[in-house]
Amino acid sequence: MTYLVFGRRELGKTTLADAMLKALPKRAVIDPRRMIRQRDQRIEYVQTQADALDALHEMMSGHEIDEVVYQPQEDDLDQAFAGWTRALKQVILTYPRQRIGVLIDEASFYNLNAPTFQWLLKCIPREQAHIFITAHQPKDVPTNVRAIADHWIVFYTTQHTDLERIAEKSPEVASIAKTLRDRAFVHWDDTKARYSVNSQPSSWYVPLSE
């Protein structure tokens, strides 16, 4: 299951994606901006690819860790992403009965057409892995990824080219996105071809740092 979350800075796209991610029993996050700083003993923060792989195996095989947040220190974020996705593939194949949530914050940092990430998107049973991708604009996510996404979540948007891409999925959602205020968002469920609007951030907003 793939979720795309689009929005400008400070509207809450990463916060919302993280809140939705928390519904999954095991969770893996790549967070290069170090947005997530929650004080929770069941979250492990790592900075290297090797530590990420070890922590992911520990999370999937045990009961003490529910979430691994990889905050890469590497200068080459695309290389960091490639190593992290290889680690994810390895643990998903090793523990095929475990459900996992995956959060990729800021799609523009990475090559989402990389072979391993494409494997994660297309070769895992939809209910086994829920993949959340945040981005400022639809253009930050390749067309072939947008085409197979199950859910689009859109905050306030006015740029014409962004609205055109959103309208390719739903003209109604594009029209609503122009009118949203504060942290309201519109959710397009592509599996059911219907939308809903959430105007109550209190139902999901929890600070990413505590």
Beta strands, then each sheet from edge to edge (+ up, - down):
strand 1: 2-6
strand 2: 26-30
strand 3: 43-46
strand 4: 67-70
strand 5: 100-104
strand 6: 129-135
strand 7: 151-154
strand 8: 185-189
strand 9: 194-198
sheet 1: 3+ 4+ 2+ 5+ 6+ 1+ 7+ 8- 9+
end
